[in-house]
Amino acid sequence: MGLFVSLILIAVGAILAWAVHPTSSGAVDVNTVGYILLVVGIVGLILDLLLWESWGPRLMRRRTAYADGPAERGYPARRRTVVEEDDVY
């Protein structure tokens, strides 16, 4: 779930929980649905911020290691292509 989806869920949940006042008692309580969407949006927002690459604990970040040592000026080393030719008799 992305940051934008979490914010939308929080907004819709807050509107349903605090701004809608149902006049009839139906089978589904609109306020309860609002609170559920609000909690799911907040949990999604927290998880998205924790796993975000620049803020989070960097648990999900990939690490790059070069066998030849660090590359010069921050650029990765170019790939070397070795072509072996077979002797034709």
trRosetta pair geometry for C-beta under 8 A, 3 or more apart (Angstrom, degrees):
i j d omega theta_ij theta_ji phi_ij phi_ji
1 5 5.0 -119 -168 86 85 129
1 6 5.8 103 139 -58 114 88
1 44 4.1 -50 96 -152 143 125
1 47 7.5 73 56 75 103 120
1 48 6.5 -95 93 -61 78 116
2 5 4.9 95 55 11 77 102
2 6 7.0 -136 99 -5 41 90
2 48 6.5 94 -161 -123 28 141
3 6 5.8 -57 -151 35 30 113
3 7 6.5 27 154 -17 65 106
3 45 6.9 70 -134 -124 63 73
3 48 5.2 177 -74 141 69 151
3 49 7.8 86 -102 -62 102 73
4 7 5.9 -56 -150 37 31 109
4 8 6.4 32 152 -19 65 105
5 8 5.6 -52 -148 36 33 112
5 9 6.4 34 153 -18 65 105
5 44 6.9 -75 100 146 95 150
6 9 5.8 -54 -148 37 31 110
6 10 6.4 32 154 -19 65 105
6 41 5.0 127 -167 -162 62 71
6 42 7.7 123 -173 -73 105 15
6 44 4.0 -160 -100 102 105 109
6 45 4.0 154 157 -66 144 77
6 48 6.0 -132 -19 5 149 142
7 10 5.6 -51 -146 36 33 113
7 11 6.3 33 155 -18 65 106
7 41 7.2 123 -80 -170 10 118
7 45 7.0 91 -60 -91 62 118
8 11 5.8 -56 -148 38 31 110
8 12 6.2 24 158 -13 67 108
8 41 7.5 -149 74 -119 46 125
9 12 6.0 -55 -139 42 29 105
9 13 5.9 29 160 -18 64 112
9 37 5.2 -145 -172 180 83 88
9 38 7.5 175 141 -92 81 25
9 40 5.8 -87 167 93 144 95
9 41 3.2 -175 99 -81 103 107
9 44 6.6 68 47 38 146 140
10 13 5.8 -58 -142 41 25 111
10 14 6.2 25 158 -20 63 109
10 37 7.8 -173 -86 136 22 83
10 38 6.0 67 -135 -135 56 61
10 41 3.7 -164 -55 128 68 145
10 42 6.3 96 -98 -58 109 67
10 45 6.9 13 -45 -34 132 136
11 14 5.9 -56 -146 36 27 109
11 15 6.5 26 156 -18 62 106
11 41 7.9 -172 8 -152 52 167
12 15 5.8 -55 -148 36 31 111
12 16 6.3 24 157 -12 66 109
12 34 7.6 -140 134 -127 62 74
12 37 5.6 -68 96 146 96 150
12 41 7.9 152 46 -55 85 144
13 16 5.9 -58 -143 42 30 106
13 17 5.9 23 160 -17 67 114
13 33 8.0 -137 -123 130 73 59
13 34 4.9 127 -165 -172 55 58
13 35 6.7 112 -175 -91 105 9
13 36 7.1 -140 -127 72 116 44
13 37 3.2 -163 -82 94 101 93
13 38 3.2 -172 133 -53 135 66
13 39 7.5 -161 -168 6 158 51
13 40 7.5 167 -68 43 147 86
13 41 5.7 -152 8 6 136 130
14 17 5.8 -57 -136 41 27 107
14 18 5.9 -21 180 22 66 113
14 19 7.5 54 133 -7 67 104
14 34 7.0 146 -60 -178 5 107
14 38 5.8 101 -59 -100 62 115
15 18 7.2 -77 -128 53 15 77
15 19 4.8 -41 -156 38 58 126
15 20 6.7 62 146 -25 70 99
15 34 6.9 -137 76 -130 48 120
16 19 7.4 -21 -50 49 12 83
16 20 5.3 -19 -139 19 45 130
16 30 5.5 -129 -168 165 97 87
16 31 6.8 178 145 -107 77 32
16 33 5.7 -68 151 92 148 90
16 34 2.8 -165 97 -85 93 105
16 37 6.6 70 41 37 135 133
17 20 7.9 69 16 36 12 91
17 31 5.4 80 -135 -156 50 68
17 34 3.2 -166 -50 122 67 124
17 35 4.9 104 -107 -59 125 66
17 37 8.0 -152 -36 54 105 95
17 38 5.8 -21 -20 -26 146 138
18 34 7.3 -162 -6 147 56 149
20 30 5.2 -78 110 129 135 137
20 31 7.1 -159 78 -73 94 70
20 34 7.0 176 37 -56 115 142
22 25 7.4 110 121 -89 123 39
22 26 6.9 -102 -173 10 143 100
22 29 7.5 -137 14 -147 151 55
22 30 5.1 143 -52 19 121 122
22 31 7.4 -115 -2 -23 109 91
26 29 7.8 176 68 -73 81 38
26 30 8.0 61 46 -33 120 90
28 32 7.8 -132 178 60 67 109
28 33 6.5 32 166 -42 109 126
29 32 4.1 63 89 9 112 112
29 33 6.8 172 92 -11 60 83
30 33 5.6 -54 -151 37 36 113
30 34 6.4 42 149 -24 65 105
31 34 5.4 -51 -151 33 34 117
31 35 6.6 33 153 -17 66 101
32 35 5.8 -50 -148 35 35 109
32 36 6.4 36 152 -19 65 104
33 36 5.7 -54 -148 36 33 112
33 37 6.4 31 154 -16 66 106
34 37 5.9 -56 -147 39 30 108
34 38 6.2 33 153 -22 64 108
35 38 5.4 -52 -146 35 32 116
35 39 6.4 31 157 -17 66 104
36 39 6.0 -55 -149 36 30 107
36 40 6.3 27 155 -15 65 108
37 40 5.8 -55 -142 40 32 110
37 41 6.1 34 157 -20 65 108
38 41 5.9 -57 -148 37 26 111
38 42 6.5 24 155 -17 63 107
39 42 5.8 -54 -146 36 31 109
39 43 6.3 30 156 -17 66 106
40 43 5.9 -55 -145 39 30 110
40 44 6.2 31 155 -18 64 109
41 44 5.7 -56 -145 39 29 111
41 45 6.2 32 155 -21 65 106
42 45 5.6 -53 -147 35 31 113
42 46 6.4 30 155 -18 64 105
43 46 5.9 -54 -147 37 31 109
43 47 6.3 27 156 -14 65 108
44 47 5.9 -57 -144 41 30 108
44 48 6.1 31 157 -21 65 109
45 48 5.7 -56 -144 37 28 111
45 49 6.4 23 158 -15 63 107
46 49 6.0 -58 -148 39 29 107
46 50 6.3 27 155 -19 65 108
47 50 5.7 -55 -143 37 32 110
47 51 6.1 9 164 0 67 112
48 51 6.4 -68 -141 50 25 95
48 52 6.2 49 152 -53 62 97
49 52 5.4 -31 -145 -2 33 123
49 55 5.9 -43 -176 90 76 142
49 56 6.9 154 141 -73 47 90
50 55 7.8 -91 -107 103 20 99
50 56 4.7 83 168 -122 38 109
50 57 6.8 -5 -172 5 82 92
51 56 5.2 57 -98 -83 10 167
51 59 7.3 -67 -115 56 74 98
51 60 5.3 29 -154 12 94 142
52 55 4.7 28 81 38 115 100
52 56 5.0 145 52 -23 57 105
53 56 7.0 -21 -78 31 10 104
53 58 7.5 56 -155 -107 51 73
53 60 7.9 -93 -90 82 69 96
53 61 6.1 106 -136 -93 83 103
56 59 6.9 -78 140 16 116 83
56 60 7.4 12 100 27 146 99
58 61 4.4 -32 -162 8 82 130
64 76 7.5 -72 159 -97 144 120
66 69 6.2 -33 96 69 108 20
66 70 6.5 130 45 -102 127 25
66 71 6.0 131 -40 -42 167 87
66 76 7.0 179 -84 -143 125 81
66 77 6.1 113 -148 3 135 116
68 77 5.9 48 49 -41 137 163
71 74 6.6 33 89 167 102 7
71 75 5.5 -117 140 81 132 48
71 76 5.2 -145 -50 -120 163 26
71 77 5.2 -150 -105 -44 107 72
72 75 6.8 -14 78 46 64 89
